[in-house]
């Protein structure tokens, strides 16, 4: 991985996660929350910071996804949202720089290694997944969004942005594989990756990256909930759903260490 000098970032190192099932709540951490309403799971990145992926937040997200997987039933779905003006502004570069220049490359590699299993967890989750993006999603934040099956996005003050070219970083192999899998149009892929284009919701819909564009954070999340309810109504077998997803994104799954297996769960 080539690393050019990068710009300073900022990060709030506090963090935790909570899980709510129906009306019950059990604390797991406070950087993100997990709530279950019927068959729907809601994973929310909380607070008004940039939701940058440092070790604490990534561990919290993985813990939440493990809970979702353990509680999945036929007809479950996951919706991921975030508070504030950012869905996520990517990796915590301030944490990577905090130990000084000699350690920056090692710390950045550590962050990328920690983020990798989050993508793997989403691709192997036994249920449909929806990202309700109501704030900016940059770099790893962009990748988190497109690691879901569906992306819904707010129209105003909200962009998708692969910032690596602007800050002097190349793409990890699994980033590249996911972007190729999720952005099928070569011109759109060029603009996102070689143009560092900041893509608004309606253009992202035209590019085929985003399912639909909405007027507000509330309407984005409501549309995500309606879509999730449509999907959960089909009562699909979760493991079959996950295996089909892994086959669709086979190159990325190979790089993520996920294997695809044939699975038969007759419903006839």
HUQUIUR-V272653 format. One line per field, one symbol per residue. ss: DSSP state (@ for helix, = for strand, . for the rest). phi: phi as a letter, one per 30 degrees, with the letter a starting at -180 (. if undefined). burial: + if it has 16 or more other ideal C-beta (glycine too) atoms within 10 Angstrom, else -. A space follows every 50 residues. Layout:
ss=???
phi=???
burial=???
//
This chain:
ss=..=.............=====..====....======..======..... ..=.@@@@@@@@@@@@@@@@......======...===..=.@@@@@... @@@@@@@@@@@@@@@@@@@@@@@....======..===.@@@@@@@...= ====....===..@@@@.=...@@@@@@@@@@...@@@@@@@@....=== @@@@@@@....===..@@@@@@@@@@@@@@@@.....@@@@@@@@@@@.@ @@@@@.............
phi=.dbcecddcbacddaaabbbchcdbbdbabdabbbcbidccccbdcicdc hddceddddddddddddeddcdbejdacccbadidcdacjdddddddddj eecedddddddddddedddddddcddadbbccccbdbchddddedddddb bcbddchabcaddeddcibdddeddedddddccdddddddddccchdccd eddddddidcdacbdbddddddddddddddddddhdddddedddddddcd ddddddicccbdbcbecd
burial=-----+--+-++--++++++-------++-++++++--+++++++++-++ ++++-++++++++++-+++--+-++++++++++++++++++++++++--- ---+--++--++-+++++++++++++++++++++++++++++++++++++ +++++--++++++++-+-+-++-++++++-+++----++-+++---+-++ +-+++-+-++++++--+-+++-+++-++--++---++++-+++-++--+- -++-++-+-+--------
//
